[in-house]
């Protein structure tokens, strides 16, 4: 049962990744691209967690946590750059 649920969730997350990549490439504004990049990070974290569930690997969850922290810092940096023009004051 868990295998079928993981397959369905994997397909849904993969579709979300493709749609987010489209928004990242075509986004009408830089702000839309930053939001798409943040959404892409969240979808990638979901995919890493799904792979960890399928393979029963605990290291995948640690990798997902590290990726979440790096993604958060990246999003904050991009937003700060768009608002002020520099990241470090």
Secondary structure as the mmCIF struct_conf table of DSSP 4:
data_model
#
loop_
_struct_conf.conf_type_id
_struct_conf.id
_struct_conf.beg_label_comp_id
_struct_conf.beg_label_asym_id
_struct_conf.beg_label_seq_id
_struct_conf.end_label_comp_id
_struct_conf.end_label_asym_id
_struct_conf.end_label_seq_id
HELX_RH_AL_P HELX_RH_AL_P1 UNK A 2 UNK A 26
BEND BEND1 UNK A 28 UNK A 29
HELX_RH_AL_P HELX_RH_AL_P2 UNK A 30 UNK A 55
TURN_TY1_P TURN_TY1_P1 UNK A 56 UNK A 56
BEND BEND2 UNK A 58 UNK A 58
HELX_RH_AL_P HELX_RH_AL_P3 UNK A 59 UNK A 84
BEND BEND3 UNK A 85 UNK A 85
BEND BEND4 UNK A 87 UNK A 87
#
